[in-house]
Amino acid sequence: MARNEEKELVRKLRKGNEEAYIKLLDIYGNRLLKTCYLILKNEKDAEDIVQDTFLRVFNQIDNYNGNSSLYTWIYRIALNLCKDKIKSRREFEIYEDIFETKEKVEDIVFNSIDREILRRELFNLNALYREILILFYFEELAIKEISEILEKKEGTIKSRLSRGRVILKNAIERGGELYE
């Protein structure tokens, strides 16, 4: 969404414009649901988190300061709610489906292993790395956006992304034995 369009949408949301609420749901609802599902691996929990996220967005739109994109702000709310849900479950399961990228590690993954092994190894990967991998590959967010969402320095994000790739690649090459 272009920055001008985003500003106009926020302006309408702040005025309580119902069409703006619908547009926001149309633009970000499915994308957020997919991401929450990949993080929580539970459809009902993901739906609940997305609903809670949009309720918070609608109720707290006046707190949005425009320093980041609207999606980054919304995503940060959803991610925090997902983390709270995970803490309450005392488990951390993440990610299903496919990595789509042009990176060498991912090419190795897709050309040489069964996707079930990939999925299993993603679930076994340390949460610090899984979170960044999903934001980078599934959500296709830039390092800067991930940095804003997770409130970490860009260098930390780059380091964890690199380390996560290496750990995942090594585990897959060993046939699914994860060592960190």
C-alpha positions in Angstrom: 0.0 0.0 0.0 1.4 3.4 -1.0 2.2 5.7 1.9 -0.4 8.3 0.9 -3.1 5.6 0.7 -2.0 4.4 4.1 -2.2 7.9 5.6 -5.7 8.4 4.2 -6.8 5.0 5.5 -5.5 5.8 9.0 -7.3 9.2 8.9 -10.6 7.5 8.0 -10.0 4.8 10.7 -9.5 7.6 13.3 -12.8 9.1 12.2 -14.5 5.7 12.7 -15.3 5.2 9.0 -16.8 1.7 8.7 -15.6 1.4 5.1 -12.1 2.0 6.2 -12.4 -0.8 8.8 -13.6 -3.2 6.0 -10.8 -2.1 3.7 -8.2 -2.7 6.5 -9.6 -6.2 7.0 -9.6 -6.9 3.3 -6.0 -5.7 2.8 -4.4 -7.4 5.9 -6.8 -9.9 7.3 -5.8 -13.0 5.3 -2.2 -12.2 5.3 -2.2 -11.8 9.1 -4.3 -15.0 9.5 -1.8 -17.0 7.5 1.1 -15.6 9.5 -0.6 -16.2 12.9 -1.4 -19.8 11.8 2.1 -20.5 10.8 3.3 -19.2 14.2 0.7 -20.9 16.3 0.0 -23.9 14.1 -3.6 -23.8 15.3 -6.4 -22.4 13.1 -8.7 -21.5 15.9 -6.0 -19.7 17.9 -4.9 -17.9 14.8 -8.4 -16.7 14.1 -8.7 -15.5 17.7 -5.4 -13.7 17.6 -6.4 -12.0 14.3 -9.7 -10.9 15.7 -8.0 -9.6 18.9 -5.4 -7.8 16.8 -8.0 -6.0 14.7 -10.0 -5.1 17.8 -6.9 -3.6 19.3 -6.0 -1.8 16.1 -9.5 -0.3 15.9 -9.5 0.7 19.6 -6.0 2.0 19.6 -5.6 3.6 16.1 -5.0 7.0 17.7 -1.8 5.5 19.2 -0.4 4.7 15.8 2.2 7.4 15.2 3.2 6.7 11.6 6.9 6.0 12.4 6.5 2.5 10.7 4.2 1.2 8.1 0.7 0.5 9.2 1.2 -3.2 8.6 4.4 -3.2 10.7 2.4 -1.7 13.6 -0.5 -4.2 13.1 1.9 -7.1 12.8 3.7 -6.1 16.0 0.4 -6.2 17.8 -0.4 -9.7 16.4 3.1 -11.0 17.1 2.9 -9.9 20.7 -0.5 -11.6 21.1 0.9 -14.7 19.5 3.8 -14.7 21.9 1.4 -14.3 24.8 -0.7 -17.2 23.5 2.5 -19.4 23.2 3.6 -18.5 26.7 0.2 -19.5 28.0 0.4 -22.8 26.2 4.1 -23.3 27.2 4.9 -24.6 23.8 6.3 -23.0 20.6 5.3 -24.6 17.3 5.8 -22.7 14.2 5.6 -22.9 10.4 4.3 -25.2 7.9 4.3 -25.3 4.1 7.0 -24.0 1.8 10.0 -21.7 1.9 10.2 -19.6 -1.3 13.4 -17.8 -1.9 16.4 -17.6 -4.1 18.9 -18.1 -1.3 21.4 -20.9 -1.7 20.4 -22.6 1.6 16.8 -22.8 0.5 17.7 -24.1 -2.9 19.5 -26.9 -1.3 16.5 -27.6 0.9 14.1 -27.8 -1.9 16.3 -29.8 -4.2 17.5 -32.4 -1.8 15.0 -33.1 1.0 11.5 -34.1 1.7 9.3 -31.1 2.8 8.2 -33.1 5.8 11.7 -33.0 7.1 11.9 -29.3 6.5 8.6 -28.7 8.4 9.8 -30.9 11.3 13.1 -29.1 11.5 11.5 -25.7 11.4 9.3 -26.8 14.4 12.5 -27.9 16.2 14.5 -24.8 15.5 15.0 -22.4 18.4 12.3 -19.7 18.6 14.8 -16.9 18.1 15.6 -18.1 14.6 12.1 -19.4 13.6 10.5 -16.1 14.2 12.9 -14.3 12.0 12.8 -16.9 9.3 9.1 -16.7 9.0 9.1 -12.9 8.9 11.8 -12.9 6.3 10.7 -15.7 4.0 6.9 -16.2 4.6 6.0 -12.5 5.1 8.8 -11.3 2.9 9.6 -8.4 5.2 12.8 -6.4 4.9 15.4 -6.6 7.7 14.5 -3.1 8.7 10.8 -4.0 9.1 11.7 -7.1 11.1 13.9 -5.0 13.3 11.0 -2.6 14.0 8.5 -5.4 14.7 10.8 -7.3 17.0 12.3 -4.1 18.4 15.9 -5.4 17.9 18.8 -3.9 16.0 19.2 -4.7 12.3 22.5 -6.3 13.0 20.9 -8.7 15.4 18.2 -9.6 12.9 20.8 -10.2 10.2 22.9 -12.3 12.5 20.0 -14.5 13.7 18.7 -14.9 10.1 22.1 -16.1 9.0 22.6 -18.4 12.0 19.1 -19.8 11.6 19.7 -20.6 7.9 23.0 -22.4 8.8 21.4 -24.4 11.7 18.5 -25.4 9.5 20.7 -26.3 6.6 23.0 -28.4 8.7 20.1 -30.2 10.4 18.5 -31.0 7.1 21.8 -32.2 5.5 22.2 -34.6 8.5 18.8 -35.9 7.8 17.0 -34.1 10.5 19.3 -33.9 13.5 19.2 -30.4 14.9 22.3 -29.1 16.7 22.7 -25.5 17.7 
